[in-house]
Amino acid sequence: MVEEFDVIDASGPTPDGKVGLMMFEPRNWSEPQRQLQELHKKTQAYLSYVVDGDMVRENPNYANRKVWVRLVCNVVPPPAILPYLTHLKVALAKHSIEFQVAHYEPENPSTSVNNLVAI
């Protein structure tokens, strides 16, 4: 969960040979300022996990693989949130990390953690 800064919510190799790291935001965007502050802290933790080498130390088979970070939201981020998400995308790209956003409602079978949202 985004509010748990010290936890990598999900990670694993992807079929295309990359490493995927996911963070989950189950809340609606009713407290955007607080949620963006938490997202910032969580993203910093993920960046540190990759850049500082912890990811490879814990999983040596992830060495030399491209990495993406995906924010999985139960509610599609409202338009007011998108500029910050774009900022995260640009910031992570400077470290060769792709940032993605997905929309997933567990009770809705037409969504999945792979339903990417354009940012």
N, CA, C and O atoms as CSV, one atom per row, in Angstrom:
chain,resi,resn,atom,element,x,y,z
A,1,MET,N,N,0.826,-1.170,0.000
A,1,MET,CA,C,0.000,0.000,0.000
A,1,MET,C,C,0.884,1.251,0.000
A,1,MET,O,O,1.944,1.268,0.626
A,2,VAL,N,N,0.454,2.268,-0.685
A,2,VAL,CA,C,1.251,3.483,-0.828
A,2,VAL,C,C,1.642,4.061,0.527
A,2,VAL,O,O,2.749,4.576,0.684
A,3,GLU,N,N,0.749,3.982,1.502
A,3,GLU,CA,C,1.047,4.583,2.806
A,3,GLU,C,C,2.083,3.801,3.608
A,3,GLU,O,O,2.526,4.279,4.652
A,4,GLU,N,N,2.479,2.625,3.156
A,4,GLU,CA,C,3.521,1.819,3.812
A,4,GLU,C,C,4.834,2.037,3.067
A,4,GLU,O,O,5.161,1.303,2.134
A,5,PHE,N,N,5.580,3.052,3.490
A,5,PHE,CA,C,6.768,3.492,2.756
A,5,PHE,C,C,7.892,2.477,2.732
A,5,PHE,O,O,8.680,2.457,1.787
A,6,ASP,N,N,7.982,1.642,3.738
A,6,ASP,CA,C,9.129,0.741,3.868
A,6,ASP,C,C,8.869,-0.658,3.327
A,6,ASP,O,O,9.599,-1.595,3.649
A,7,VAL,N,N,7.830,-0.804,2.507
A,7,VAL,CA,C,7.463,-2.116,1.977
A,7,VAL,C,C,7.406,-2.053,0.451
A,7,VAL,O,O,6.787,-1.155,-0.118
A,8,ILE,N,N,8.057,-3.013,-0.205
A,8,ILE,CA,C,7.879,-3.189,-1.646
A,8,ILE,C,C,6.644,-4.071,-1.780
A,8,ILE,O,O,6.674,-5.240,-1.396
A,9,ASP,N,N,5.558,-3.524,-2.321
A,9,ASP,CA,C,4.280,-4.234,-2.331
A,9,ASP,C,C,4.325,-5.521,-3.151
A,9,ASP,O,O,3.810,-6.552,-2.719
A,10,ALA,N,N,4.935,-5.463,-4.321
A,10,ALA,CA,C,5.057,-6.659,-5.167
A,10,ALA,C,C,6.219,-6.460,-6.119
A,10,ALA,O,O,6.454,-5.353,-6.603
A,11,SER,N,N,6.943,-7.530,-6.386
A,11,SER,CA,C,8.043,-7.461,-7.349
A,11,SER,C,C,8.211,-8.819,-8.001
A,11,SER,O,O,7.858,-9.855,-7.438
A,12,GLY,N,N,8.752,-8.785,-9.189
A,12,GLY,CA,C,9.022,-10.040,-9.860
A,12,GLY,C,C,9.464,-9.837,-11.289
A,12,GLY,O,O,9.313,-8.751,-11.849
A,13,PRO,N,N,10.012,-10.886,-11.877
A,13,PRO,CA,C,10.416,-10.811,-13.280
A,13,PRO,C,C,9.173,-10.812,-14.168
A,13,PRO,O,O,8.149,-11.404,-13.826
A,14,THR,N,N,9.280,-10.151,-15.293
A,14,THR,CA,C,8.176,-10.102,-16.245
A,14,THR,C,C,8.511,-10.978,-17.453
A,14,THR,O,O,9.679,-11.293,-17.677
A,15,PRO,N,N,7.514,-11.371,-18.226
A,15,PRO,CA,C,7.772,-12.247,-19.379
A,15,PRO,C,C,8.756,-11.673,-20.387
A,15,PRO,O,O,9.413,-12.423,-21.109
A,16,ASP,N,N,8.864,-10.331,-20.442
A,16,ASP,CA,C,9.784,-9.717,-21.401
A,16,ASP,C,C,11.186,-9.507,-20.833
A,16,ASP,O,O,12.007,-8.824,-21.446
A,17,GLY,N,N,11.467,-10.095,-19.657
A,17,GLY,CA,C,12.801,-10.056,-19.090
A,17,GLY,C,C,13.095,-8.867,-18.191
A,17,GLY,O,O,14.219,-8.721,-17.711
A,18,LYS,N,N,12.115,-8.025,-17.957
A,18,LYS,CA,C,12.298,-6.884,-17.063
A,18,LYS,C,C,11.952,-7.291,-15.636
A,18,LYS,O,O,11.527,-8.417,-15.376
A,19,VAL,N,N,12.144,-6.347,-14.720
A,19,VAL,CA,C,11.703,-6.525,-13.343
A,19,VAL,C,C,10.594,-5.519,-13.097
A,19,VAL,O,O,10.760,-4.325,-13.346
A,20,GLY,N,N,9.471,-6.001,-12.611
A,20,GLY,CA,C,8.342,-5.135,-12.301
A,20,GLY,C,C,8.203,-4.955,-10.802
A,20,GLY,O,O,8.245,-5.924,-10.043
A,21,LEU,N,N,8.039,-3.718,-10.384
A,21,LEU,CA,C,7.774,-3.390,-8.985
A,21,LEU,C,C,6.416,-2.694,-8.938
A,21,LEU,O,O,6.185,-1.724,-9.660
A,22,MET,N,N,5.528,-3.189,-8.095
A,22,MET,CA,C,4.197,-2.591,-8.011
A,22,MET,C,C,3.950,-2.010,-6.635
A,22,MET,O,O,4.395,-2.541,-5.618
A,23,MET,N,N,3.220,-0.893,-6.634
A,23,MET,CA,C,2.717,-0.303,-5.399
A,23,MET,C,C,1.213,-0.120,-5.581
A,23,MET,O,O,0.743,0.211,-6.670
A,24,PHE,N,N,0.480,-0.338,-4.519
A,24,PHE,CA,C,-0.982,-0.341,-4.611
A,24,PHE,C,C,-1.605,0.827,-3.862
A,24,PHE,O,O,-1.232,1.128,-2.728
A,25,GLU,N,N,-2.562,1.480,-4.515
A,25,GLU,CA,C,-3.336,2.568,-3.918
A,25,GLU,C,C,-4.813,2.177,-3.964
A,25,GLU,O,O,-5.493,2.416,-4.962
A,26,PRO,N,N,-5.315,1.564,-2.858
A,26,PRO,CA,C,-6.702,1.111,-2.844
A,26,PRO,C,C,-7.708,2.226,-2.541
A,26,PRO,O,O,-8.908,2.054,-2.756
A,27,ARG,N,N,-7.227,3.357,-2.047
A,27,ARG,CA,C,-8.130,4.444,-1.651
A,27,ARG,C,C,-8.585,5.253,-2.865
A,27,ARG,O,O,-7.923,5.279,-3.903
A,28,ASN,N,N,-9.735,5.915,-2.705
A,28,ASN,CA,C,-10.107,6.887,-3.729
A,28,ASN,C,C,-9.220,8.109,-3.518
A,28,ASN,O,O,-8.422,8.123,-2.581
A,29,TRP,N,N,-9.330,9.096,-4.327
A,29,TRP,CA,C,-8.443,10.253,-4.262
A,29,TRP,C,C,-9.081,11.395,-3.483
A,29,TRP,O,O,-8.976,12.556,-3.878
A,30,SER,N,N,-9.744,11.066,-2.373
A,30,SER,CA,C,-10.450,12.077,-1.579
A,30,SER,C,C,-9.513,12.962,-0.764
A,30,SER,O,O,-9.909,14.047,-0.337
A,31,GLU,N,N,-8.282,12.517,-0.544
A,31,GLU,CA,C,-7.273,13.313,0.175
A,31,GLU,C,C,-6.028,13.445,-0.702
A,31,GLU,O,O,-4.972,12.915,-0.359
A,32,PRO,N,N,-6.145,14.141,-1.822
A,32,PRO,CA,C,-5.052,14.133,-2.798
A,32,PRO,C,C,-3.724,14.653,-2.265
A,32,PRO,O,O,-2.676,14.093,-2.587
A,33,GLN,N,N,-3.743,15.698,-1.465
A,33,GLN,CA,C,-2.476,16.246,-0.965
A,33,GLN,C,C,-1.743,15.217,-0.120
A,33,GLN,O,O,-0.548,14.988,-0.310
A,34,ARG,N,N,-2.450,14.603,0.801
A,34,ARG,CA,C,-1.846,13.575,1.669
A,34,ARG,C,C,-1.390,12.380,0.847
A,34,ARG,O,O,-0.292,11.862,1.053
A,35,GLN,N,N,-2.224,11.946,-0.079
A,35,GLN,CA,C,-1.889,10.771,-0.880
A,35,GLN,C,C,-0.681,11.031,-1.782
A,35,GLN,O,O,0.139,10.137,-1.990
A,36,LEU,N,N,-0.568,12.237,-2.312
A,36,LEU,CA,C,0.598,12.547,-3.148
A,36,LEU,C,C,1.870,12.611,-2.307
A,36,LEU,O,O,2.934,12.207,-2.775
A,37,GLN,N,N,1.778,13.106,-1.085
A,37,GLN,CA,C,2.946,13.098,-0.196
A,37,GLN,C,C,3.369,11.663,0.097
A,37,GLN,O,O,4.559,11.348,0.091
A,38,GLU,N,N,2.402,10.803,0.352
A,38,GLU,CA,C,2.717,9.399,0.613
A,38,GLU,C,C,3.274,8.719,-0.634
A,38,GLU,O,O,4.209,7.923,-0.550
A,39,LEU,N,N,2.696,9.037,-1.784
A,39,LEU,CA,C,3.194,8.476,-3.043
A,39,LEU,C,C,4.634,8.923,-3.296
A,39,LEU,O,O,5.456,8.140,-3.772
A,40,HIS,N,N,4.932,10.167,-2.982
A,40,HIS,CA,C,6.296,10.668,-3.138
A,40,HIS,C,C,7.264,9.855,-2.277
A,40,HIS,O,O,8.308,9.417,-2.760
A,41,LYS,N,N,6.922,9.657,-1.016
A,41,LYS,CA,C,7.788,8.883,-0.110
A,41,LYS,C,C,7.938,7.445,-0.595
A,41,LYS,O,O,9.038,6.893,-0.572
A,42,LYS,N,N,6.848,6.844,-1.028
A,42,LYS,CA,C,6.893,5.454,-1.499
A,42,LYS,C,C,7.762,5.354,-2.755
A,42,LYS,O,O,8.565,4.430,-2.884
A,43,THR,N,N,7.604,6.298,-3.670
A,43,THR,CA,C,8.389,6.281,-4.900
A,43,THR,C,C,9.868,6.467,-4.600
A,43,THR,O,O,10.714,5.822,-5.220
A,44,GLN,N,N,10.184,7.339,-3.657
A,44,GLN,CA,C,11.577,7.523,-3.244
A,44,GLN,C,C,12.153,6.217,-2.702
A,44,GLN,O,O,13.304,5.879,-2.977
A,45,ALA,N,N,11.351,5.486,-1.933
A,45,ALA,CA,C,11.811,4.203,-1.388
A,45,ALA,C,C,12.067,3.203,-2.512
A,45,ALA,O,O,13.056,2.472,-2.474
A,46,TYR,N,N,11.191,3.166,-3.504
A,46,TYR,CA,C,11.387,2.251,-4.630
A,46,TYR,C,C,12.627,2.631,-5.422
A,46,TYR,O,O,13.410,1.765,-5.814
A,47,LEU,N,N,12.807,3.930,-5.657
A,47,LEU,CA,C,13.984,4.391,-6.380
A,47,LEU,C,C,15.254,3.996,-5.637
A,47,LEU,O,O,16.203,3.498,-6.242
A,48,SER,N,N,15.271,4.211,-4.355
A,48,SER,CA,C,16.424,3.832,-3.543
A,48,SER,C,C,16.664,2.327,-3.597
A,48,SER,O,O,17.810,1.889,-3.692
A,49,TYR,N,N,15.611,1.542,-3.540
A,49,TYR,CA,C,15.702,0.089,-3.598
A,49,TYR,C,C,16.423,-0.362,-4.868
A,49,TYR,O,O,17.229,-1.292,-4.839
A,50,VAL,N,N,16.124,0.305,-5.978
A,50,VAL,CA,C,16.751,-0.059,-7.254
A,50,VAL,C,C,18.150,0.535,-7.371
A,50,VAL,O,O,19.116,-0.186,-7.621
A,51,VAL,N,N,18.256,1.836,-7.193
A,51,VAL,CA,C,19.504,2.561,-7.456
A,51,VAL,C,C,20.606,2.196,-6.455
A,51,VAL,O,O,21.773,2.082,-6.829
A,52,ASP,N,N,20.240,2.016,-5.206
A,52,ASP,CA,C,21.244,1.708,-4.184
A,52,ASP,C,C,21.670,0.239,-4.179
A,52,ASP,O,O,22.567,-0.146,-3.429
A,53,GLY,N,N,21.031,-0.576,-5.011
A,53,GLY,CA,C,21.458,-1.958,-5.173
A,53,GLY,C,C,20.778,-2.985,-4.280
A,53,GLY,O,O,21.092,-4.172,-4.366
A,54,ASP,N,N,19.851,-2.556,-3.422
A,54,ASP,CA,C,19.170,-3.520,-2.549
A,54,ASP,C,C,18.396,-4.571,-3.343
A,54,ASP,O,O,18.365,-5.743,-2.967
A,55,MET,N,N,17.771,-4.145,-4.443
A,55,MET,CA,C,16.985,-5.078,-5.249
A,55,MET,C,C,17.851,-6.234,-5.749
A,55,MET,O,O,17.449,-7.395,-5.673
A,56,VAL,N,N,19.033,-5.914,-6.256
A,56,VAL,CA,C,19.919,-6.948,-6.800
A,56,VAL,C,C,20.560,-7.763,-5.680
A,56,VAL,O,O,20.771,-8.966,-5.836
A,57,ARG,N,N,20.871,-7.126,-4.558
A,57,ARG,CA,C,21.414,-7.895,-3.430
A,57,ARG,C,C,20.400,-8.936,-2.955
A,57,ARG,O,O,20.779,-10.059,-2.622
A,58,GLU,N,N,19.132,-8.580,-2.921
A,58,GLU,CA,C,18.090,-9.518,-2.483
A,58,GLU,C,C,17.721,-10.529,-3.564
A,58,GLU,O,O,17.295,-11.644,-3.263
A,59,ASN,N,N,17.886,-10.131,-4.819
A,59,ASN,CA,C,17.512,-10.971,-5.962
A,59,ASN,C,C,18.606,-10.888,-7.025
A,59,ASN,O,O,18.447,-10.150,-7.998
A,60,PRO,N,N,19.694,-11.607,-6.873
A,60,PRO,CA,C,20.813,-11.487,-7.812
A,60,PRO,C,C,20.422,-11.708,-9.277
A,60,PRO,O,O,21.068,-11.170,-10.176
A,61,ASN,N,N,19.382,-12.486,-9.520
A,61,ASN,CA,C,18.960,-12.731,-10.905
A,61,ASN,C,C,18.314,-11.499,-11.547
A,61,ASN,O,O,18.009,-11.529,-12.740
A,62,TYR,N,N,18.095,-10.413,-10.786
A,62,TYR,CA,C,17.553,-9.171,-11.344
A,62,TYR,C,C,18.647,-8.257,-11.882
A,62,TYR,O,O,18.347,-7.206,-12.450
A,63,ALA,N,N,19.887,-8.634,-11.715
A,63,ALA,CA,C,20.999,-7.795,-12.172
A,63,ALA,C,C,20.904,-7.546,-13.673
A,63,ALA,O,O,20.558,-8.443,-14.442
A,64,ASN,N,N,21.210,-6.334,-14.072
A,64,ASN,CA,C,21.272,-5.918,-15.476
A,64,ASN,C,C,19.934,-5.995,-16.204
A,64,ASN,O,O,19.904,-6.034,-17.434
A,65,ARG,N,N,18.847,-6.017,-15.476
A,65,ARG,CA,C,17.521,-6.001,-16.111
A,65,ARG,C,C,16.924,-4.603,-16.039
A,65,ARG,O,O,17.172,-3.853,-15.094
A,66,LYS,N,N,16.137,-4.268,-17.047
A,66,LYS,CA,C,15.382,-3.017,-17.014
A,66,LYS,C,C,14.291,-3.163,-15.957
A,66,LYS,O,O,13.807,-4.263,-15.689
A,67,VAL,N,N,13.915,-2.031,-15.364
A,67,VAL,CA,C,12.944,-2.030,-14.267
A,67,VAL,C,C,11.802,-1.079,-14.589
A,67,VAL,O,O,12.012,0.005,-15.133
A,68,TRP,N,N,10.593,-1.500,-14.246
A,68,TRP,CA,C,9.464,-0.574,-14.247
A,68,TRP,C,C,8.820,-0.574,-12.871
A,68,TRP,O,O,8.841,-1.570,-12.148
A,69,VAL,N,N,8.242,0.581,-12.530
A,69,VAL,CA,C,7.481,0.756,-11.300
A,69,VAL,C,C,6.063,1.086,-11.712
A,69,VAL,O,O,5.835,1.988,-12.517
A,70,ARG,N,N,5.107,0.352,-11.157
A,70,ARG,CA,C,3.703,0.557,-11.520
A,70,ARG,C,C,2.879,0.902,-10.286
A,70,ARG,O,O,2.871,0.163,-9.301
A,71,LEU,N,N,2.192,2.027,-10.356
A,71,LEU,CA,C,1.220,2.418,-9.353
A,71,LEU,C,C,-0.115,1.828,-9.776
A,71,LEU,O,O,-0.652,2.191,-10.823
A,72,VAL,N,N,-0.657,0.918,-8.967
A,72,VAL,CA,C,-1.925,0.260,-9.276
A,72,VAL,C,C,-3.005,0.897,-8.402
A,72,VAL,O,O,-2.969,0.791,-7.176
A,73,CYS,N,N,-3.964,1.559,-9.047
A,73,CYS,CA,C,-5.006,2.308,-8.338
A,73,CYS,C,C,-6.369,1.641,-8.495
A,73,CYS,O,O,-6.731,1.200,-9.586
A,74,ASN,N,N,-7.122,1.571,-7.397
A,74,ASN,CA,C,-8.494,1.071,-7.475
A,74,ASN,C,C,-9.414,2.093,-8.141
A,74,ASN,O,O,-10.433,1.733,-8.729
A,75,VAL,N,N,-9.047,3.363,-8.044
A,75,VAL,CA,C,-9.798,4.451,-8.669
A,75,VAL,C,C,-8.857,5.175,-9.621
A,75,VAL,O,O,-7.740,5.526,-9.239
A,76,VAL,N,N,-9.289,5.397,-10.841
A,76,VAL,CA,C,-8.452,6.107,-11.812
A,76,VAL,C,C,-8.087,7.474,-11.230
A,76,VAL,O,O,-8.964,8.190,-10.747
A,77,PRO,N,N,-6.821,7.839,-11.269
A,77,PRO,CA,C,-6.432,9.150,-10.745
A,77,PRO,C,C,-7.167,10.275,-11.481
A,77,PRO,O,O,-7.261,10.258,-12.708
A,78,PRO,N,N,-7.685,11.248,-10.729
A,78,PRO,CA,C,-8.382,12.364,-11.382
A,78,PRO,C,C,-7.394,13.247,-12.147
A,78,PRO,O,O,-6.191,13.205,-11.890
A,79,PRO,N,N,-7.904,14.045,-13.084
A,79,PRO,CA,C,-7.024,14.894,-13.899
A,79,PRO,C,C,-6.075,15.777,-13.090
A,79,PRO,O,O,-4.957,16.037,-13.535
A,80,ALA,N,N,-6.493,16.240,-11.921
A,80,ALA,CA,C,-5.635,17.111,-11.105
A,80,ALA,C,C,-4.377,16.389,-10.614
A,80,ALA,O,O,-3.393,17.045,-10.269
A,81,ILE,N,N,-4.389,15.072,-10.576
A,81,ILE,CA,C,-3.261,14.271,-10.096
A,81,ILE,C,C,-2.255,14.002,-11.223
A,81,ILE,O,O,-1.074,13.772,-10.961
A,82,LEU,N,N,-2.714,14.031,-12.446
A,82,LEU,CA,C,-1.883,13.621,-13.584
A,82,LEU,C,C,-0.577,14.409,-13.733
A,82,LEU,O,O,0.439,13.802,-14.071
A,83,PRO,N,N,-0.546,15.733,-13.498
A,83,PRO,CA,C,0.756,16.418,-13.614
A,83,PRO,C,C,1.811,15.853,-12.664
A,83,PRO,O,O,2.982,15.750,-13.028
A,84,TYR,N,N,1.405,15.491,-11.464
A,84,TYR,CA,C,2.387,14.920,-10.537
A,84,TYR,C,C,2.842,13.541,-11.003
A,84,TYR,O,O,4.019,13.200,-10.884
A,85,LEU,N,N,1.925,12.757,-11.528
A,85,LEU,CA,C,2.299,11.434,-12.043
A,85,LEU,C,C,3.258,11.570,-13.222
A,85,LEU,O,O,4.185,10.774,-13.368
A,86,THR,N,N,3.035,12.574,-14.055
A,86,THR,CA,C,3.958,12.844,-15.169
A,86,THR,C,C,5.329,13.232,-14.632
A,86,THR,O,O,6.354,12.813,-15.171
A,87,HIS,N,N,5.348,14.029,-13.575
A,87,HIS,CA,C,6.615,14.402,-12.934
A,87,HIS,C,C,7.369,13.154,-12.460
A,87,HIS,O,O,8.576,13.038,-12.674
A,88,LEU,N,N,6.658,12.226,-11.820
A,88,LEU,CA,C,7.288,10.978,-11.362
A,88,LEU,C,C,7.843,10.187,-12.543
A,88,LEU,O,O,8.939,9.632,-12.471
A,89,LYS,N,N,7.082,10.142,-13.618
A,89,LYS,CA,C,7.515,9.409,-14.807
A,89,LYS,C,C,8.831,9.972,-15.344
A,89,LYS,O,O,9.743,9.218,-15.682
A,90,VAL,N,N,8.923,11.294,-15.420
A,90,VAL,CA,C,10.131,11.950,-15.915
A,90,VAL,C,C,11.297,11.731,-14.946
A,90,VAL,O,O,12.416,11.440,-15.368
A,91,ALA,N,N,11.027,11.872,-13.655
A,91,ALA,CA,C,12.088,11.717,-12.650
A,91,ALA,C,C,12.663,10.305,-12.652
A,91,ALA,O,O,13.881,10.135,-12.591
A,92,LEU,N,N,11.810,9.302,-12.722
A,92,LEU,CA,C,12.294,7.919,-12.725
A,92,LEU,C,C,13.007,7.589,-14.033
A,92,LEU,O,O,13.965,6.815,-14.042
A,93,ALA,N,N,12.548,8.166,-15.125
A,93,ALA,CA,C,13.191,7.916,-16.422
A,93,ALA,C,C,14.654,8.359,-16.408
A,93,ALA,O,O,15.480,7.793,-17.125
A,94,LYS,N,N,14.975,9.357,-15.606
A,94,LYS,CA,C,16.370,9.804,-15.496
A,94,LYS,C,C,17.264,8.711,-14.923
A,94,LYS,O,O,18.486,8.759,-15.064
A,95,HIS,N,N,16.647,7.729,-14.277
A,95,HIS,CA,C,17.385,6.591,-13.713
A,95,HIS,C,C,17.112,5.309,-14.514
A,95,HIS,O,O,17.377,4.203,-14.043
A,96,SER,N,N,16.583,5.477,-15.720
A,96,SER,CA,C,16.245,4.353,-16.614
A,96,SER,C,C,15.190,3.431,-16.011
A,96,SER,O,O,15.191,2.226,-16.262
A,97,ILE,N,N,14.296,4.003,-15.221
A,97,ILE,CA,C,13.190,3.249,-14.635
A,97,ILE,C,C,11.902,3.778,-15.255
A,97,ILE,O,O,11.643,4.982,-15.238
A,98,GLU,N,N,11.105,2.880,-15.795
A,98,GLU,CA,C,9.832,3.269,-16.389
A,98,GLU,C,C,8.769,3.363,-15.297
A,98,GLU,O,O,8.668,2.471,-14.455
A,99,PHE,N,N,7.981,4.430,-15.303
A,99,PHE,CA,C,6.882,4.597,-14.352
A,99,PHE,C,C,5.569,4.415,-15.086
A,99,PHE,O,O,5.354,5.005,-16.145
A,100,GLN,N,N,4.692,3.599,-14.524
A,100,GLN,CA,C,3.402,3.299,-15.129
A,100,GLN,C,C,2.304,3.444,-14.083
A,100,GLN,O,O,2.555,3.374,-12.880
A,101,VAL,N,N,1.084,3.647,-14.568
A,101,VAL,CA,C,-0.094,3.682,-13.705
A,101,VAL,C,C,-1.103,2.707,-14.290
A,101,VAL,O,O,-1.330,2.678,-15.499
A,102,ALA,N,N,-1.706,1.909,-13.416
A,102,ALA,CA,C,-2.726,0.950,-13.845
A,102,ALA,C,C,-3.990,1.146,-13.013
A,102,ALA,O,O,-3.942,1.606,-11.872
A,103,HIS,N,N,-5.113,0.787,-13.613
A,103,HIS,CA,C,-6.401,0.842,-12.917
A,103,HIS,C,C,-6.884,-0.589,-12.705
A,103,HIS,O,O,-7.058,-1.354,-13.654
A,104,TYR,N,N,-7.096,-0.926,-11.435
A,104,TYR,CA,C,-7.548,-2.281,-11.093
A,104,TYR,C,C,-8.546,-2.222,-9.953
A,104,TYR,O,O,-8.229,-1.770,-8.853
A,105,GLU,N,N,-9.740,-2.678,-10.225
A,105,GLU,CA,C,-10.780,-2.824,-9.199
A,105,GLU,C,C,-10.947,-4.317,-8.964
A,105,GLU,O,O,-11.438,-5.017,-9.850
A,106,PRO,N,N,-10.555,-4.829,-7.802
A,106,PRO,CA,C,-10.619,-6.276,-7.562
A,106,PRO,C,C,-11.993,-6.902,-7.827
A,106,PRO,O,O,-12.081,-8.055,-8.250
A,107,GLU,N,N,-13.056,-6.146,-7.579
A,107,GLU,CA,C,-14.392,-6.704,-7.782
A,107,GLU,C,C,-14.879,-6.596,-9.230
A,107,GLU,O,O,-15.964,-7.076,-9.559
A,108,ASN,N,N,-14.078,-5.966,-10.090
A,108,ASN,CA,C,-14.458,-5.779,-11.487
A,108,ASN,C,C,-13.571,-6.647,-12.380
A,108,ASN,O,O,-12.404,-6.315,-12.588
A,109,PRO,N,N,-14.100,-7.747,-12.909
A,109,PRO,CA,C,-13.262,-8.661,-13.703
A,109,PRO,C,C,-12.748,-8.065,-15.022
A,109,PRO,O,O,-11.872,-8.649,-15.660
A,110,SER,N,N,-13.279,-6.923,-15.429
A,110,SER,CA,C,-12.792,-6.327,-16.672
A,110,SER,C,C,-11.541,-5.480,-16.451
A,110,SER,O,O,-10.997,-4.920,-17.403
A,111,THR,N,N,-11.078,-5.382,-15.198
A,111,THR,CA,C,-9.848,-4.633,-14.920
A,111,THR,C,C,-8.779,-5.604,-14.422
A,111,THR,O,O,-9.082,-6.710,-13.975
A,112,SER,N,N,-7.526,-5.164,-14.509
A,112,SER,CA,C,-6.421,-5.966,-13.990
A,112,SER,C,C,-5.251,-5.042,-13.692
A,112,SER,O,O,-5.254,-3.872,-14.075
A,113,VAL,N,N,-4.258,-5.578,-13.008
A,113,VAL,CA,C,-3.073,-4.772,-12.718
A,113,VAL,C,C,-2.315,-4.399,-13.983
A,113,VAL,O,O,-1.367,-3.616,-13.932
A,114,ASN,N,N,-2.728,-4.959,-15.120
A,114,ASN,CA,C,-2.089,-4.667,-16.388
A,114,ASN,C,C,-2.880,-3.667,-17.240
A,114,ASN,O,O,-2.508,-3.407,-18.384
A,115,ASN,N,N,-3.972,-3.103,-16.694
A,115,ASN,CA,C,-4.743,-2.086,-17.401
A,115,ASN,C,C,-4.056,-0.734,-17.224
A,115,ASN,O,O,-4.369,0.009,-16.293
A,116,LEU,N,N,-3.134,-0.422,-18.106
A,116,LEU,CA,C,-2.362,0.802,-17.960
A,116,LEU,C,C,-3.199,2.039,-18.317
A,116,LEU,O,O,-4.034,2.018,-19.221
A,117,VAL,N,N,-2.940,3.101,-17.577
A,117,VAL,CA,C,-3.580,4.402,-17.779
A,117,VAL,C,C,-2.541,5.314,-18.408
A,117,VAL,O,O,-1.391,5.339,-17.971
A,118,ALA,N,N,-2.932,6.059,-19.424
A,118,ALA,CA,C,-1.992,6.967,-20.077
A,118,ALA,C,C,-1.660,8.137,-19.161
A,118,ALA,O,O,-2.547,8.776,-18.596
A,119,ILE,N,N,-0.360,8.406,-19.026
A,119,ILE,CA,C,0.078,9.604,-18.294
A,119,ILE,C,C,1.120,10.337,-19.123
A,119,ILE,O,O,1.627,11.375,-18.700
